[in-house]
Amino acid sequence: MEIGLDNTLPTYAGGLGIVAGDTIYSAADQGISMAAVTLLYRKGHFRQTLEADGTQREEPVTWPIENYLKECGPRAQVEIAGRKVTVRAWEYQVKGHGGFVVPVYFLDTDLPENSDVDRGLTDVLYGGDERYRISQEVILGIGGVRVLRAMGYDSIERFHMNEGHAAFLVLELLQERLQATNRTQLQDEDLEAVRKSCVFTTHTPVAAGHDQFPLALAHDVLSRCPLLGREDLCSHEGKCNMTYLALRFSRYVNGVAKKHAEVTRNLFTEYPIDSITNGVHAVRWTSEPFQAVYDRYIPGWRQDHSLLRYAIRLPRRELIDAHEKAKLALLGYVEKCTGSVLKPDVLTLGFGRRATAYKRMNLLFQDMERLRAIAKAETPIQVVFSGKAHPMDGEGKALIRQIHQAKAELNGAIPIVYLPEYNMELGKLLTSGVDIWLNTPQPPLEASGTSGMKAALNGVPSLSILDGWWVEGCIEGVTGWAIGSSSRNYEPTVSNDSRSLYVKLEKKILPLFYENKEHFTDIMAQCIALNGSFFHSQRMIEQYVVKAYYK
């Protein structure tokens, strides 16, 4: 549904899109024969502006499509509520380090032969009502297959559904089976043939992340699709459930971290669910100062990201200098963007995530007096936040206002900055320029998370809840610190987690940063060598090839 390829293409909303983009870049690096399909989004997700009190305003994004994408000639049609809707594709070429190209096709319905309503169906990412969303998913799933066929993709071995948004492709593949054999009724061999061709990755244990629509709406939108009425296809508990459609017709299903797979198996107990832990594209997310260091001391790391394990031997002065450059770049951006002047020698915490309730971006401010006491004159703290709330997410918007209220209440005792318009460029600045990466989701709702992986590539340790990828990446005091505990006796409440956060900050991190810089720099090197060398999309795509695509 979203793919983050370039900061100038507003075709993503957050982590799901960034992982998709990193996957495609690593596929190109590895020379994997792949094509990707998404929607165009002429108005993007939205551009965020913030008022003085933290109130979020949204504006549509306009971008010169023809400057970045090339229109493809072949077109296809889908039916939406009985109307024929023409779909065209635009191509973006992702070129790997060896020159191999993976095409990305952006589907677009803004054509004069379509009605005004249908022309707008590919305008906005995650916008509109249920009818708008299910119509988009018809375009993505059914239209995506038809456009690929029109362009000559006749022998696709695997269809990889990245979340349930694309699951209507199953109906199109089943329909193709019927047409090929001139039959009107599906047979078991048809179901099995489609199942053998599909794999499915689920990215969320949050209920809202699993699309389900009223059956009456689905029948209306897909009025000419007789397969929709079968109970063993889309229907689950009286809804058209996209996740169950994908689960029922996939030969391989995975979650995006070991913990997430465990949680997902408990949600969907009748299906075998494996895990492939997410990763990030090492070159895309490593800051220029650190890239220069790796080029000098770890030749070949761009082609083989696992070589970053040798970062354990990097000269510590080189690490410090590279981080200082990355930090100055962030602080320069902060001053330019907000007018706030942060100090380069002060411990800087960073938080950059989607602003939504379960991410708990206000966990740091649960006990303001305790926080003030921790941030003494000899151990000062400053914090940089960023993140967008979905336009319809009132709780997420309230969190942004709470951060601004905390800033006012602390009144300079702890400088706090909230940077608007969180995007790929700002994400890279943040994850490379802060000293500690903070992540505070409510477990077990973090499927994976990838921002801490980007930080690790830049030698930035995490202070994070033990959920998602951090369950695998945290070695206490070696690659960072855990908030809370994995003990069965520990209850991950807001009060318990905030107390744990304060203890780690006061007793572990601040003394290290201000009194034992040599040890802190060792932790930076260990972040790169242990986490940066493993939690990358090159390893991830290789696991998909072995486990999902060619097995």
Summary of the structure (lengths in Angstrom):
residues: 551
radius of gyration: 23.8
end to end distance: 25.8
largest distance: 79.1
contacts: 1952
relative contact order: 0.11
helix: 45%
strand: 17%
